[in-house]
Each structure stands twice: as structure tokens, then as C-alpha cells.
Amino acid sequence: MVEKSYKITSPEGLHARPASALVAAVSPFAADVKLGYKEKQVNMKSIMGVMSLGIAMGGEIQIVADGSDEDALMAKVDEVLVSQNIAQ
């Protein structure tokens, strides 16, 4: 299991476009991946789940991956969040 925390830096927060990019990035992986925010945790492969959290700028999120390709999945998440200026 791999876990990492991020702070949302996008002024719009984690709105539809970046949420969609994250879901698309993690969906091909076999590992289970959860997104946590304010005591709630959702399946990160579900756009509705991610959007339901209403994550605003400055929000602290936790991403937990568990499975055979968890390290590659987390590397991809890191790449998407940083390259698209969504979080750091």
C-alpha cells in the first residue's frame, strides 16, 4: 500500500476537468485507489465519487493505492497533479 498527501493549488479546486483527467489516468491500473478528503474516502476511478467531495483550493487530499501496480499508479497521479498545476 502506498499513500501520499497533496494540497490543491488550482484556484478552481478539483473541478470537472482535472477530476476527469485524474480518473482517466488511474482507470487503466489494476490497483485499487482511494481519494480521501475531510473524513470521506471515495473510489478515485469514479468521476462521480471524486466530484462529490467538492474539493476547493487549499484542500488537503490523501491518495491511497493498493495493488500490484500501485507504484506506477502513484507516479502517474503525481505526474498529472503537478504537470497540470492541480496540486503540489
Buried (B, 14 or more C-beta within 10 A) or exposed (E): EBEEEBEBBBEEBBBEEBBEBBBEBBEEBEBBBBBBBEEEBBBBBBBEBBBEBEBBEEBEBEBBBEBEBBEBBBEBBBEBBEEBEBBE
